[in-house]
Amino acid sequence: MRWIVGILINAIFFVALAGLFQDQFYLSGIGAAIGASVILSLLNIIVKPILILLTLPVTILSLGLFLFVINAITLSLTDRLMGNSFEISSFGMCLLFSILLSLCNIIVQNTVLREKG
């Protein structure tokens, strides 16, 4: 259930960013946002741990800030897999988007999804 809520929250965030950054970020609709969110979550489960292991020395030297670059790479892969319905203009936009997505997820996890008790 928590996975589905996370997908819906990311889809809503995709739609919000598509409205905010209209020139750099294109989204064809809510279905594309949900599809991109599912693909991104699957890439985070499968590809992200491999990328973290391969770039562990750089991640340690950057005090964990390189994880934003890894998130940007997974967003870029999502862009390529989605085709024309989900487009991000550049890697810099992917990096900015990964930072904003991380901040949004931290806020949501600390306020909405916090376990009671």
N, CA, C and O atoms as a DFTB+ gen file, in Angstrom:
468 C
 N C O
     1  1       0.822      -1.192       0.000
     2  2       0.000       0.000       0.000
     3  2       0.869       1.261       0.000
     4  3       0.551       2.241      -0.673
     5  1       1.958       1.226       0.754
     6  2       2.846       2.381       0.832
     7  2       3.508       2.662      -0.512
     8  3       3.758       3.819      -0.852
     9  1       3.799       1.594      -1.289
    10  2       4.403       1.739      -2.603
    11  2       3.453       2.464      -3.553
    12  3       3.880       3.326      -4.321
    13  1       2.180       2.122      -3.504
    14  2       1.182       2.756      -4.362
    15  2       1.011       4.228      -3.986
    16  3       0.874       5.079      -4.866
    17  1       1.017       4.530      -2.708
    18  2       0.910       5.918      -2.261
    19  2       2.127       6.708      -2.742
    20  3       1.989       7.852      -3.176
    21  1       3.305       6.115      -2.669
    22  2       4.519       6.774      -3.156
    23  2       4.454       7.045      -4.653
    24  3       4.888       8.101      -5.114
    25  1       3.916       6.096      -5.412
    26  2       3.770       6.284      -6.854
    27  2       2.807       7.428      -7.146
    28  3       3.074       8.258      -8.015
    29  1       1.705       7.475      -6.436
    30  2       0.735       8.551      -6.665
    31  2       1.298       9.914      -6.270
    32  3       1.039      10.911      -6.943
    33  1       2.058       9.960      -5.192
    34  2       2.676      11.224      -4.769
    35  2       3.693      11.687      -5.811
    36  3       3.742      12.871      -6.143
    37  1       4.504      10.762      -6.328
    38  2       5.459      11.133      -7.370
    39  2       4.742      11.585      -8.641
    40  3       5.194      12.519      -9.302
    41  1       3.634      10.935      -8.989
    42  2       2.878      11.331     -10.181
    43  2       2.326      12.744     -10.025
    44  3       2.364      13.533     -10.969
    45  1       1.819      13.063      -8.852
    46  2       1.320      14.418      -8.591
    47  2       2.464      15.426      -8.678
    48  3       2.290      16.528      -9.199
    49  1       3.622      15.046      -8.171
    50  2       4.784      15.929      -8.233
    51  2       5.247      16.118      -9.678
    52  3       5.664      17.215     -10.049
    53  1       5.180      15.064     -10.500
    54  2       5.512      15.188     -11.920
    55  2       4.596      16.200     -12.608
    56  3       5.056      17.040     -13.382
    57  1       3.305      16.113     -12.320
    58  2       2.346      17.042     -12.925
    59  2       2.625      18.476     -12.471
    60  3       2.549      19.409     -13.271
    61  1       2.946      18.647     -11.194
    62  2       3.241      19.985     -10.682
    63  2       4.492      20.565     -11.338
    64  3       4.514      21.743     -11.694
    65  1       5.524      19.752     -11.499
    66  2       6.742      20.250     -12.137
    67  2       6.543      20.514     -13.617
    68  3       7.165      21.420     -14.171
    69  1       5.686      19.738     -14.266
    70  2       5.396      19.992     -15.676
    71  2       4.722      21.344     -15.844
    72  3       4.942      22.022     -16.848
    73  1       3.916      21.743     -14.889
    74  2       3.302      23.064     -14.940
    75  2       4.269      24.167     -14.583
    76  3       4.174      25.273     -15.115
    77  1       5.204      23.882     -13.684
    78  2       6.155      24.894     -13.234
    79  2       7.260      25.140     -14.261
    80  3       7.618      26.287     -14.527
    81  1       7.792      24.076     -14.829
    82  2       8.878      24.171     -15.807
    83  2       8.372      23.734     -17.176
    84  3       8.766      22.680     -17.673
    85  1       7.518      24.519     -17.778
    86  2       6.866      24.127     -19.025
    87  2       7.831      24.014     -20.198
    88  3       7.613      23.190     -21.086
    89  1       8.886      24.814     -20.228
    90  2       9.815      24.767     -21.352
    91  2      10.808      23.609     -21.251
    92  3      11.268      23.105     -22.275
    93  1      11.139      23.187     -20.050
    94  2      12.155      22.158     -19.869
    95  2      11.596      20.776     -19.567
    96  3      12.326      19.787     -19.636
    97  1      10.322      20.693     -19.236
    98  2       9.743      19.424     -18.794
    99  2       8.378      19.252     -19.444
   100  3       7.498      20.096     -19.268
   101  1       8.192      18.165     -20.194
   102  2       6.931      17.917     -20.874
   103  2       6.326      16.625     -20.359
   104  3       7.013      15.617     -20.196
   105  1       5.043      16.673     -20.109
   106  2       4.280      15.523     -19.651
   107  2       2.955      15.530     -20.394
   108  3       2.245      16.536     -20.383
   109  1       2.608      14.408     -21.046
   110  2       1.419      14.410     -21.891
   111  2       0.122      14.306     -21.102
   112  3      -0.930      14.682     -21.620
   113  1       0.157      13.814     -19.880
   114  2      -1.064      13.711     -19.088
   115  2      -0.835      12.964     -17.797
   116  3       0.289      12.584     -17.470
   117  1      -1.918      12.757     -17.066
   118  2      -1.816      12.087     -15.767
   119  2      -1.439      10.609     -15.924
   120  3      -0.759      10.045     -15.066
   121  1      -1.880       9.989     -17.014
   122  2      -1.502       8.594     -17.267
   123  2      -0.006       8.454     -17.482
   124  3       0.614       7.505     -17.002
   125  1       0.571       9.406     -18.209
   126  2       2.021       9.400     -18.414
   127  2       2.749       9.649     -17.105
   128  3       3.823       9.092     -16.876
   129  1       2.174      10.482     -16.241
   130  2       2.795      10.748     -14.938
   131  2       2.797       9.488     -14.082
   132  3       3.796       9.187     -13.430
   133  1       1.701       8.758     -14.077
   134  2       1.637       7.510     -13.301
   135  2       2.582       6.467     -13.891
   136  3       3.268       5.760     -13.153
   137  1       2.618       6.371     -15.221
   138  2       3.536       5.436     -15.876
   139  2       4.987       5.763     -15.589
   140  3       5.785       4.867     -15.312
   141  1       5.336       7.039     -15.653
   142  2       6.704       7.454     -15.353
   143  2       7.048       7.191     -13.897
   144  3       8.179       6.823     -13.581
   145  1       6.087       7.376     -13.015
   146  2       6.315       7.122     -11.600
   147  2       6.549       5.633     -11.342
   148  3       7.402       5.270     -10.533
   149  1       5.802       4.779     -12.021
   150  2       6.003       3.327     -11.874
   151  2       7.372       2.929     -12.414
   152  3       8.096       2.167     -11.772
   153  1       7.732       3.440     -13.594
   154  2       9.039       3.111     -14.172
   155  2      10.164       3.622     -13.279
   156  3      11.153       2.921     -13.067
   157  1      10.023       4.832     -12.758
   158  2      11.050       5.380     -11.871
   159  2      11.204       4.543     -10.606
   160  3      12.322       4.309     -10.148
   161  1      10.102       4.097     -10.049
   162  2      10.203       3.280      -8.836
   163  2      10.837       1.922      -9.142
   164  3      11.599       1.406      -8.325
   165  1      10.538       1.339     -10.299
   166  2      11.180       0.072     -10.672
   167  2      12.675       0.262     -10.923
   168  3      13.481      -0.588     -10.545
   169  1      13.048       1.376     -11.562
   170  2      14.466       1.660     -11.756
   171  2      15.172       1.900     -10.426
   172  3      16.333       1.524     -10.262
   173  1      14.479       2.522      -9.479
   174  2      15.061       2.733      -8.151
   175  2      15.260       1.419      -7.413
   176  3      16.171       1.300      -6.594
   177  1      14.419       0.435      -7.695
   178  2      14.562      -0.875      -7.058
   179  2      15.659      -1.698      -7.721
   180  3      16.411      -2.389      -7.033
   181  1      15.763      -1.635      -9.057
   182  2      16.665      -2.521      -9.794
   183  2      18.011      -1.865     -10.100
   184  3      19.057      -2.435      -9.792
   185  1      17.997      -0.683     -10.696
   186  2      19.222      -0.070     -11.218
   187  2      19.967       0.749     -10.172
   188  3      21.197       0.728     -10.133
   189  1      19.242       1.466      -9.329
   190  2      19.876       2.380      -8.381
   191  2      20.866       1.687      -7.429
   192  3      21.944       2.235      -7.200
   193  1      20.554       0.512      -6.866
   194  2      21.558      -0.139      -5.993
   195  2      22.845      -0.498      -6.736
   196  3      23.932      -0.433      -6.163
   197  1      22.723      -0.876      -8.004
   198  2      23.913      -1.203      -8.791
   199  2      24.753       0.051      -9.019
   200  3      25.978       0.012      -8.895
   201  1      24.093       1.164      -9.352
   202  2      24.815       2.421      -9.554
   203  2      25.475       2.900      -8.265
   204  3      26.579       3.444      -8.292
   205  1      24.807       2.700      -7.153
   206  2      25.392       3.107      -5.868
   207  2      26.650       2.292      -5.572
   208  3      27.656       2.842      -5.123
   209  1      26.594       0.984      -5.823
   210  2      27.779       0.160      -5.592
   211  2      28.931       0.544      -6.515
   212  3      30.086       0.575      -6.089
   213  1      28.620       0.838      -7.778
   214  2      29.676       1.186      -8.728
   215  2      30.309       2.540      -8.427
   216  3      31.483       2.755      -8.731
   217  1      29.556       3.439      -7.842
   218  2      30.066       4.789      -7.584
   219  2      30.288       5.049      -6.094
   220  3      30.306       6.203      -5.666
   221  1      30.454       4.008      -5.313
   222  2      30.597       4.163      -3.867
   223  2      31.764       5.058      -3.454
   224  3      31.584       5.889      -2.564
   225  1      32.957       4.932      -4.055
   226  2      34.041       5.837      -3.637
   227  2      33.721       7.312      -3.890
   228  3      34.021       8.162      -3.051
   229  1      33.117       7.620      -5.036
   230  2      32.762       9.005      -5.336
   231  2      31.675       9.491      -4.387
   232  3      31.696      10.642      -3.952
   233  1      30.736       8.626      -4.069
   234  2      29.664       8.990      -3.147
   235  2      30.216       9.286      -1.761
   236  3      29.773      10.228      -1.104
   237  1      31.161       8.503      -1.319
   238  2      31.765       8.734       0.000
   239  2      32.563      10.030       0.003
   240  3      32.476      10.811       0.950
   241  1      33.344      10.265      -1.058
   242  2      34.146      11.491      -1.127
   243  2      33.282      12.747      -1.213
   244  3      33.676      13.807      -0.728
   245  1      32.113      12.629      -1.825
   246  2      31.226      13.800      -1.937
   247  2      30.261      13.901      -0.762
   248  3      29.346      14.725      -0.772
   249  1      30.464      13.067       0.243
   250  2      29.621      13.042       1.440
   251  2      28.148      12.768       1.109
   252  3      27.245      13.294       1.759
   253  1      27.929      11.942       0.096
   254  2      26.579      11.521      -0.260
   255  2      25.886      12.396      -1.275
   256  3      24.790      12.061      -1.723
   257  1      26.491      13.509      -1.654
   258  2      25.842      14.398      -2.616
   259  2      25.780      13.791      -4.017
   260  3      24.956      14.207      -4.832
   261  1      26.639      12.816      -4.307
   262  2      26.611      12.158      -5.613
   263  2      25.336      11.340      -5.802
   264  3      25.003      10.965      -6.926
   265  1      24.626      11.063      -4.720
   266  2      23.353      10.340      -4.838
   267  2      22.330      11.138      -5.650
   268  3      21.461      10.551      -6.294
   269  1      22.427      12.466      -5.623
   270  2      21.556      13.280      -6.465
   271  2      21.846      13.041      -7.939
   272  3      20.930      13.048      -8.761
   273  1      23.111      12.829      -8.280
   274  2      23.478      12.528      -9.660
   275  2      22.935      11.161     -10.061
   276  3      22.468      10.979     -11.185
   277  1      22.996      10.206      -9.145
   278  2      22.442       8.880      -9.429
   279  2      20.931       8.978      -9.626
   280  3      20.385       8.328     -10.517
   281  1      20.254       9.775      -8.813
   282  2      18.814       9.985      -9.009
   283  2      18.542      10.650     -10.352
   284  3      17.557      10.322     -11.014
   285  1      19.404      11.580     -10.765
   286  2      19.242      12.229     -12.067
   287  2      19.440      11.228     -13.201
   288  3      18.766      11.317     -14.227
   289  1      20.348      10.283     -13.029
   290  2      20.556       9.248     -14.046
   291  2      19.312       8.372     -14.164
   292  3      18.909       8.031     -15.276
   293  1      18.702       8.002     -13.048
   294  2      17.483       7.193     -13.122
   295  2      16.332       7.983     -13.744
   296  3      15.506       7.406     -14.451
   297  1      16.264       9.286     -13.495
   298  2      15.259      10.115     -14.156
   299  2      15.504      10.198     -15.658
   300  3      14.558      10.180     -16.446
   301  1      16.768      10.288     -16.054
   302  2      17.101      10.315     -17.467
   303  2      16.737       8.987     -18.136
   304  3      16.254       8.975     -19.268
   305  1      16.966       7.883     -17.448
   306  2      16.553       6.574     -17.974
   307  2      15.036       6.481     -18.099
   308  3      14.524       5.915     -19.065
   309  1      14.321       7.032     -17.128
   310  2      12.864       7.067     -17.198
   311  2      12.409       7.867     -18.406
   312  3      11.471       7.475     -19.099
   313  1      13.072       8.988     -18.658
   314  2      12.770       9.812     -19.826
   315  2      12.936       9.012     -21.109
   316  3      12.085       9.073     -21.996
   317  1      14.020       8.271     -21.210
   318  2      14.274       7.482     -22.424
   319  2      13.281       6.343     -22.579
   320  3      12.867       6.037     -23.697
   321  1      12.891       5.710     -21.482
   322  2      11.959       4.585     -21.559
   323  2      10.522       5.019     -21.845
   324  3       9.755       4.260     -22.436
   325  1      10.158       6.212     -21.437
   326  2       8.779       6.683     -21.624
   327  2       8.509       7.212     -23.032
   328  3       7.352       7.293     -23.444
   329  1       9.535       7.565     -23.760
   330  2       9.322       8.063     -25.115
   331  2       8.889       9.518     -25.116
   332  3       9.399      10.323     -24.336
   333  1       7.945       9.861     -25.994
   334  2       7.538      11.251     -26.173
   335  2       6.534      11.746     -25.136
   336  3       6.249      12.943     -25.096
   337  1       5.999      10.883     -24.311
   338  2       4.985      11.316     -23.349
   339  2       5.593      11.905     -22.072
   340  3       4.885      12.528     -21.280
   341  1       6.889      11.711     -21.872
   342  2       7.593      12.215     -20.688
   343  2       8.961      12.680     -21.151
   344  3       9.819      11.856     -21.467
   345  1       9.177      13.979     -21.196
   346  2      10.423      14.529     -21.724
   347  2      11.044      15.508     -20.737
   348  3      10.370      16.406     -20.231
   349  1      12.332      15.329     -20.466
   350  2      13.110      16.275     -19.667
   351  2      14.199      16.806     -20.593
   352  3      14.887      16.027     -21.253
   353  1      14.359      18.126     -20.645
   354  2      15.187      18.751     -21.684
   355  2      16.679      18.470     -21.553
   356  3      17.350      18.301     -22.571
   357  1      17.223      18.413     -20.340
   358  2      18.673      18.264     -20.187
   359  2      18.993      17.510     -18.896
   360  3      18.130      17.273     -18.050
   361  1      20.274      17.143     -18.782
   362  2      20.704      16.465     -17.563
   363  2      20.682      17.413     -16.372
   364  3      20.436      16.985     -15.244
   365  1      20.934      18.686     -16.610
   366  2      20.849      19.674     -15.530
   367  2      19.446      19.763     -14.961
   368  3      19.262      19.894     -13.751
   369  1      18.459      19.691     -15.840
   370  2      17.071      19.690     -15.379
   371  2      16.767      18.402     -14.601
   372  3      16.031      18.426     -13.615
   373  1      17.339      17.284     -15.051
   374  2      17.178      16.027     -14.303
   375  2      17.779      16.152     -12.910
   376  3      17.214      15.649     -11.938
   377  1      18.924      16.821     -12.813
   378  2      19.573      17.001     -11.519
   379  2      18.737      17.893     -10.603
   380  3      18.546      17.572      -9.430
   381  1      18.242      19.005     -11.130
   382  2      17.366      19.878     -10.347
   383  2      16.098      19.143      -9.929
   384  3      15.646      19.257      -8.790
   385  1      15.535      18.394     -10.860
   386  2      14.327      17.635     -10.583
   387  2      14.570      16.578      -9.515
   388  3      13.701      16.346      -8.674
   389  1      15.745      15.924      -9.530
   390  2      16.035      14.906      -8.511
   391  2      16.166      15.531      -7.130
   392  3      15.758      14.929      -6.136
   393  1      16.734      16.739      -7.058
   394  2      16.840      17.431      -5.771
   395  2      15.452      17.801      -5.256
   396  3      15.139      17.587      -4.085
   397  1      14.622      18.359      -6.141
   398  2      13.262      18.730      -5.737
   399  2      12.426      17.514      -5.359
   400  3      11.646      17.566      -4.409
   401  1      12.585      16.420      -6.099
   402  2      11.849      15.199      -5.793
   403  2      12.276      14.618      -4.448
   404  3      11.442      14.120      -3.692
   405  1      13.575      14.680      -4.150
   406  2      14.058      14.195      -2.854
   407  2      13.509      15.031      -1.707
   408  3      13.089      14.488      -0.684
   409  1      13.510      16.344      -1.874
   410  2      12.957      17.219      -0.837
   411  2      11.475      16.962      -0.624
   412  3      11.003      16.922       0.512
   413  1      10.745      16.788      -1.713
   414  2       9.309      16.502      -1.620
   415  2       9.062      15.186      -0.893
   416  3       8.180      15.099      -0.038
   417  1       9.842      14.163      -1.234
   418  2       9.660      12.860      -0.588
   419  2      10.007      12.908       0.892
   420  3       9.358      12.240       1.697
   421  1      11.019      13.688       1.265
   422  2      11.363      13.837       2.686
   423  2      10.223      14.503       3.445
   424  3       9.850      14.063       4.532
   425  1       9.675      15.565       2.867
   426  2       8.572      16.274       3.524
   427  2       7.354      15.371       3.667
   428  3       6.726      15.335       4.725
   429  1       7.019      14.643       2.607
   430  2       5.845      13.770       2.652
   431  2       6.048      12.632       3.650
   432  3       5.135      12.296       4.404
   433  1       7.232      12.044       3.657
   434  2       7.485      10.946       4.589
   435  2       7.450      11.408       6.039
   436  3       7.008      10.660       6.912
   437  1       7.906      12.617       6.309
   438  2       7.936      13.107       7.687
   439  2       6.602      13.645       8.154
   440  3       6.377      13.743       9.360
   441  1       5.713      13.995       7.248
   442  2       4.431      14.555       7.671
   443  2       3.266      13.614       7.426
   444  3       2.486      13.355       8.342
   445  1       3.131      13.102       6.226
   446  2       1.953      12.318       5.861
   447  2       2.108      10.844       6.184
   448  3       1.206      10.229       6.753
   449  1       3.235      10.284       5.828
   450  2       3.407       8.821       5.950
   451  2       4.035       8.388       7.262
   452  3       4.407       7.224       7.402
   453  1       4.163       9.276       8.215
   454  2       4.770       8.934       9.506
   455  2       3.906       7.912      10.231
   456  3       2.686       8.051      10.320
   457  1       4.560       6.902      10.738
   458  2       3.864       5.866      11.490
   459  2       3.380       6.436      12.826
   460  3       4.127       7.127      13.520
   461  1       2.172       6.152      13.167
   462  2       1.631       6.594      14.455
   463  2       2.091       5.631      15.539
   464  3       2.115       4.417      15.339
   465  1       2.449       6.182      16.672
   466  2       2.748       5.294      17.784
   467  2       4.056       5.527      18.327
   468  3       4.460       4.854      19.276
